[in-house]
Amino acid sequence: MAARASVIDGLDYFPTPPWASRALVADVLPQLGVAFHTAGMTLWEPAAGGGHMVEALRPYFREAFASDVYDYGRGYAVGSFVGQGADVARCPFKPDLIATNPPFNKALEFAELALETARVGVALLVRSAWAEGGDRYRTLFKDRPPSMIAQFVERVAMVKGRWDPNASTATSYAWFIWRKADRSGRCAYFWIPDGAKARHSSANDVELFGGRSLVQESPISLHRSVLK
């Protein structure tokens, strides 16, 4: 158990509240037009962890594939999205959309590879402050700006190693979405309306995801506010 806790602790594992994933489909993608009618689309979630995002999104897509660099016991494919060699994850189909909450220190690499891999688009849930920074601007945003940045009006609370429905945070998050057919070079800014947590939470979420840690952690590490 201690060894497993040590591995997970080094993986930047902050599960996404399921309601924040549903907000992508219900509130954000419709703003981008018919290309994102998800009922006929395939999805790949390459940093699936315990399934908090992919299982919330699965009902909206024709087919969904999940993988992660670590086996969290959900039966997903195990492999690195941005690595090289035999341990790289392979999606069994050409995904229309790649949507994920990437490890913060790998988010740029995730964005670049996802844009090469996805057929229709890419959606990354990252800190709002990810829009800042000269390196990201020069490497990604200057030539490949997202089609939309969708800012959550309310805070999306994430804590390390588990989903805690009652957590709070000082960190703000946004969806960065690329529509690959978009050649305008312009990025729209959209506010995800207040009340998204209430609109998109399900009574089955606690039963499905447990709201409990996958490993034994101290109360300090579980309940502290995080800057992901």
C-alpha positions as CSV (number, residue, x, y, z in Angstrom):
1,M,0.0,0.0,0.0
2,A,2.8,2.4,0.9
3,A,4.5,1.7,-2.4
4,R,1.3,2.3,-4.4
5,A,0.8,5.5,-2.5
6,S,4.3,6.7,-3.4
7,V,3.7,5.9,-7.1
8,I,0.4,7.8,-7.3
9,D,1.8,10.7,-5.3
10,G,4.3,11.3,-8.1
11,L,1.7,11.1,-10.9
12,D,0.0,14.5,-10.4
13,Y,-3.3,12.6,-9.9
14,F,-6.2,15.1,-9.3
15,P,-9.5,13.5,-10.3
16,T,-11.9,15.6,-12.2
17,P,-15.3,16.2,-10.6
18,P,-17.8,14.4,-12.9
19,W,-20.0,17.5,-13.2
20,A,-17.1,19.5,-14.8
21,S,-16.8,16.8,-17.5
22,R,-20.5,16.9,-18.3
23,A,-20.3,20.7,-18.6
24,L,-18.0,20.2,-21.5
25,V,-20.6,18.4,-23.5
26,A,-23.7,20.2,-22.2
27,D,-22.5,23.8,-22.0
28,V,-19.3,24.2,-24.1
29,L,-19.2,22.0,-27.2
30,P,-22.6,23.2,-28.5
31,Q,-21.0,26.6,-28.8
32,L,-18.6,25.2,-31.4
33,G,-21.2,23.9,-33.9
34,V,-22.2,20.7,-35.5
35,A,-18.7,19.3,-35.6
36,F,-19.1,18.5,-31.9
37,H,-22.4,16.6,-32.0
38,T,-21.0,13.9,-29.7
39,A,-23.6,11.2,-30.2
40,G,-21.8,10.1,-33.4
41,M,-18.3,10.7,-32.2
42,T,-15.6,8.6,-30.7
43,L,-13.6,9.7,-27.6
44,W,-10.2,8.9,-26.1
45,E,-9.4,9.9,-22.5
46,P,-5.6,9.3,-22.2
47,A,-5.1,10.3,-18.6
48,A,-8.2,8.4,-17.3
49,G,-7.1,7.7,-13.7
50,G,-10.0,6.3,-11.8
51,G,-12.5,7.1,-14.6
52,H,-14.0,10.3,-13.2
53,M,-14.0,12.0,-16.6
54,V,-14.4,9.2,-19.0
55,E,-17.3,7.5,-17.3
56,A,-19.1,10.8,-17.0
57,L,-18.6,11.4,-20.7
58,R,-19.1,7.9,-22.0
59,P,-22.9,8.1,-22.3
60,Y,-22.7,11.0,-24.7
61,F,-20.4,9.3,-27.2
62,R,-20.7,6.5,-29.7
63,E,-17.6,4.9,-28.3
64,A,-15.1,5.9,-25.6
65,F,-11.6,4.5,-24.9
66,A,-9.7,5.1,-21.7
67,S,-6.0,4.7,-20.9
68,D,-3.5,5.9,-18.3
69,V,0.2,5.5,-17.5
70,Y,-0.8,3.8,-14.2
71,D,-3.3,1.0,-13.5
72,Y,-5.9,2.5,-11.1
73,G,-7.8,-0.8,-11.1
74,R,-10.6,0.2,-13.4
75,G,-9.7,-2.1,-16.3
76,Y,-8.5,0.7,-18.6
77,A,-5.5,0.3,-21.0
78,V,-2.2,1.0,-19.3
79,G,0.3,3.1,-21.2
80,S,1.9,6.5,-21.5
81,F,0.2,9.0,-23.9
82,V,3.3,11.1,-24.5
83,G,6.0,8.5,-23.9
84,Q,7.9,6.4,-26.4
85,G,8.5,2.7,-26.9
86,A,6.5,-0.4,-25.9
87,D,4.7,1.3,-23.0
88,V,2.9,3.8,-25.2
89,A,-0.9,3.6,-25.1
90,R,-2.6,2.9,-28.4
91,C,-6.2,3.8,-29.1
92,P,-7.9,1.1,-31.2
93,F,-9.6,3.6,-33.4
94,K,-9.0,7.1,-34.7
95,P,-10.6,9.3,-32.0
96,D,-12.8,12.2,-33.1
97,L,-12.2,13.9,-29.8
98,I,-9.4,13.7,-27.2
99,A,-10.6,15.1,-23.9
100,T,-8.6,14.9,-20.7
101,N,-7.4,16.6,-17.5
102,P,-3.6,16.2,-18.2
103,P,-0.8,16.2,-15.7
104,F,0.2,19.8,-15.3
105,N,3.8,19.3,-16.1
106,K,2.9,17.3,-19.3
107,A,0.0,19.5,-20.5
108,L,1.8,21.1,-23.3
109,E,3.0,17.7,-24.6
110,F,-0.5,16.3,-24.3
111,A,-1.9,19.2,-26.3
112,E,0.7,18.8,-29.1
113,L,0.2,15.1,-29.5
114,A,-3.5,15.2,-29.1
115,L,-3.7,17.8,-31.9
116,E,-1.8,15.4,-34.1
117,T,-3.9,12.4,-33.2
118,A,-7.5,13.5,-32.9
119,R,-9.7,13.7,-36.0
120,V,-12.1,16.5,-35.0
121,G,-10.8,18.2,-31.9
122,V,-9.1,18.4,-28.5
123,A,-10.4,19.5,-25.1
124,L,-8.1,20.0,-22.2
125,L,-9.2,20.9,-18.6
126,V,-6.4,23.0,-17.2
127,R,-5.8,25.9,-14.8
128,S,-7.1,29.1,-16.2
129,A,-3.6,30.5,-15.8
130,W,-2.4,28.0,-18.4
131,A,-3.1,30.7,-21.0
132,E,-0.1,32.6,-19.6
133,G,3.5,32.0,-20.3
134,G,5.9,32.8,-23.2
135,D,7.0,29.3,-23.8
136,R,3.4,28.0,-24.3
137,Y,2.6,31.0,-26.4
138,R,5.6,30.5,-28.7
139,T,5.3,26.7,-28.8
140,L,1.5,26.3,-29.1
141,F,-0.8,29.3,-28.9
142,K,0.9,31.6,-31.5
143,D,0.3,29.2,-34.4
144,R,-2.3,26.9,-32.9
145,P,-4.6,28.9,-30.7
146,P,-7.6,27.1,-29.2
147,S,-10.9,27.8,-30.8
148,M,-12.4,28.5,-27.4
149,I,-11.4,29.0,-23.8
150,A,-14.4,28.1,-21.7
151,Q,-14.0,29.5,-18.2
152,F,-15.9,28.0,-15.2
153,V,-17.7,30.8,-13.4
154,E,-17.7,28.6,-10.2
155,R,-14.6,26.8,-8.9
156,V,-13.8,23.3,-9.9
157,A,-12.3,21.8,-6.7
158,M,-9.8,19.0,-7.2
159,V,-7.8,17.3,-4.4
160,K,-4.9,14.9,-4.7
161,G,-5.6,11.2,-5.0
162,R,-9.4,11.3,-4.8
163,W,-12.7,13.0,-5.8
164,D,-14.1,14.9,-2.8
165,P,-17.6,16.3,-3.6
166,N,-17.3,18.7,-0.7
167,A,-13.8,20.1,-1.5
168,S,-13.1,23.8,-2.1
169,T,-10.2,25.5,-3.9
170,A,-8.7,28.8,-4.7
171,T,-7.7,27.6,-8.2
172,S,-9.7,28.4,-11.3
173,Y,-10.1,26.0,-14.2
174,A,-11.1,26.3,-17.8
175,W,-11.6,24.0,-20.8
176,F,-9.3,24.8,-23.7
177,I,-10.9,23.4,-26.9
178,W,-9.4,23.1,-30.4
179,R,-11.6,22.5,-33.5
180,K,-9.1,21.2,-35.9
181,A,-10.9,22.5,-39.0
182,D,-10.8,26.0,-37.5
183,R,-8.2,28.1,-39.4
184,S,-9.4,31.5,-38.3
185,G,-6.6,32.0,-35.8
186,R,-9.1,33.5,-33.3
187,C,-9.9,32.2,-29.9
188,A,-13.4,32.7,-28.5
189,Y,-13.9,33.2,-24.7
190,F,-17.0,31.6,-23.1
191,W,-18.1,31.7,-19.5
192,I,-19.6,28.4,-18.4
193,P,-22.7,29.7,-16.6
194,D,-23.0,29.7,-12.9
195,G,-24.8,26.7,-11.4
196,A,-22.9,24.1,-13.6
197,K,-22.2,21.9,-10.5
198,A,-25.9,21.7,-9.7
199,R,-27.0,21.2,-13.3
200,H,-24.5,18.5,-14.1
201,S,-24.1,16.5,-10.9
202,S,-25.8,13.1,-10.8
203,A,-27.3,11.3,-7.8
204,N,-25.3,8.3,-8.9
205,D,-21.9,10.0,-8.8
206,V,-20.9,9.0,-5.3
207,E,-22.1,5.5,-5.9
208,L,-20.1,5.3,-9.1
209,F,-16.9,7.0,-8.0
210,G,-17.1,6.5,-4.2
211,G,-15.7,9.9,-3.3
212,R,-12.9,8.0,-1.5
213,S,-9.1,7.8,-2.0
214,L,-7.6,5.0,-3.9
215,V,-4.8,4.9,-1.4
216,Q,-4.4,5.7,2.3
217,E,-3.3,9.4,2.6
218,S,-3.1,11.9,5.4
219,P,-5.9,14.4,5.9
220,I,-3.5,17.2,5.1
221,S,-2.7,15.9,1.6
222,L,-6.4,15.0,0.9
223,H,-8.0,18.2,1.9
224,R,-5.5,21.0,1.2
225,S,-6.3,23.4,-1.6
226,V,-4.1,22.7,-4.6
227,L,-2.4,24.7,-7.4
228,K,-2.4,22.1,-10.0
